[in-house]
């Protein structure tokens, strides 16, 4: 195995830069995204690996956001957010909020 290289991948939709670690491994290349351990890929060439990492990262981010949205909706329906909602309204009415 050769030395691990790092490559920055910028995701314009989320305005975030991620760190890809790539390494030549025998006849192919392996890579992973440091910030998202679920994103691991293996390809025959470095160029294809980088494209696959970007695509897999995007798909993983989308799946995570969809799961997050679903969880928030479920929590709201089951009343898990009611206490928080009440607290926010109290703070708003008491003038303890400020525009960002």
Secondary structure per residue as TSV (DSSP state, phi and psi in degrees):
chain	resnum	aa	ss	phi	psi
A	1	X	-	360.0	145.8
A	2	X	-	-94.7	175.4
A	3	X	-	-62.4	143.1
A	4	X	-	-74.6	132.0
A	5	X	E	-107.6	153.2
A	6	X	E	-114.9	141.4
A	7	X	E	-135.1	134.2
A	8	X	E	-86.2	134.1
A	9	X	E	-119.4	118.9
A	10	X	E	-97.0	126.6
A	11	X	E	-102.6	104.7
A	12	X	T	-64.8	-34.5
A	13	X	T	-63.8	-42.7
A	14	X	T	-97.6	-1.8
A	15	X	T	50.6	49.5
A	16	X	E	-135.6	143.5
A	17	X	E	-104.8	131.8
A	18	X	E	-114.2	157.2
A	19	X	E	-106.9	116.2
A	20	X	E	-95.3	133.8
A	21	X	E	-106.8	125.2
A	22	X	E	-128.4	152.4
A	23	X	E	-154.3	134.9
A	24	X	E	-71.4	133.7
A	25	X	E	-134.8	92.3
A	26	X	T	66.4	-116.8
A	27	X	T	-93.1	-0.7
A	28	X	E	-135.1	-166.3
A	29	X	E	-128.9	143.1
A	30	X	E	-119.7	153.0
A	31	X	E	-157.8	158.7
A	32	X	E	-153.3	159.5
A	33	X	E	-103.9	120.2
A	34	X	T	-56.9	-43.3
A	35	X	T	-76.6	-14.6
A	36	X	E	-133.7	90.4
A	37	X	E	-57.3	-20.5
A	38	X	E	-70.9	-18.1
A	39	X	E	-92.0	102.0
A	40	X	E	-137.7	133.7
A	41	X	E	-140.1	161.3
A	42	X	E	-142.2	131.4
A	43	X	E	-143.0	170.5
A	44	X	S	-77.6	-31.5
A	45	X	S	-127.1	159.9
A	46	X	H	-64.2	-42.4
A	47	X	H	-62.9	-45.1
A	48	X	H	-66.9	-38.2
A	49	X	H	-59.0	-46.0
A	50	X	H	-62.9	-40.3
A	51	X	H	-64.9	-41.0
A	52	X	H	-66.8	-40.9
A	53	X	H	-60.6	-44.2
A	54	X	H	-60.9	-46.5
A	55	X	H	-64.1	-45.2
A	56	X	H	-66.0	-38.6
A	57	X	H	-61.0	-48.1
A	58	X	H	-59.7	-46.1
A	59	X	H	-62.3	-38.9
A	60	X	H	-66.9	-43.5
A	61	X	H	-62.4	-42.9
A	62	X	H	-62.4	-44.1
A	63	X	H	-63.7	-40.7
A	64	X	H	-63.1	-43.3
A	65	X	H	-65.3	-41.0
A	66	X	H	-63.2	-42.0
A	67	X	H	-64.4	-40.2
A	68	X	H	-62.5	-48.0
A	69	X	H	-59.6	-44.0
A	70	X	H	-61.9	-43.0
A	71	X	H	-64.2	-42.4
A	72	X	H	-61.1	-45.2
A	73	X	H	-60.4	-45.1
A	74	X	H	-62.8	-43.5
A	75	X	H	-63.2	-39.0
A	76	X	H	-66.7	-42.7
A	77	X	H	-65.1	-35.8
A	78	X	T	-88.8	0.9
A	79	X	T	86.3	6.2
A	80	X	T	-66.5	-18.8
A	81	X	T	-101.8	0.0
A	82	X	H	-59.3	-43.7
A	83	X	H	-62.2	-42.4
A	84	X	H	-65.8	-42.0
A	85	X	H	-59.9	-43.5
A	86	X	H	-62.4	-44.1
A	87	X	H	-63.3	-41.9
A	88	X	H	-63.3	-44.4
A	89	X	H	-62.9	-39.9
A	90	X	H	-61.2	-46.2
A	91	X	H	-63.7	-39.5
A	92	X	H	-64.1	-47.5
A	93	X	H	-65.0	-31.5
A	94	X	T	-84.8	-0.6
A	95	X	T	77.1	22.6
A	96	X	-	-94.3	18.1
A	97	X	-	-116.9	152.2
A	98	X	-	-137.2	151.4
A	99	X	-	-67.1	142.8
A	100	X	-	-94.2	360.0
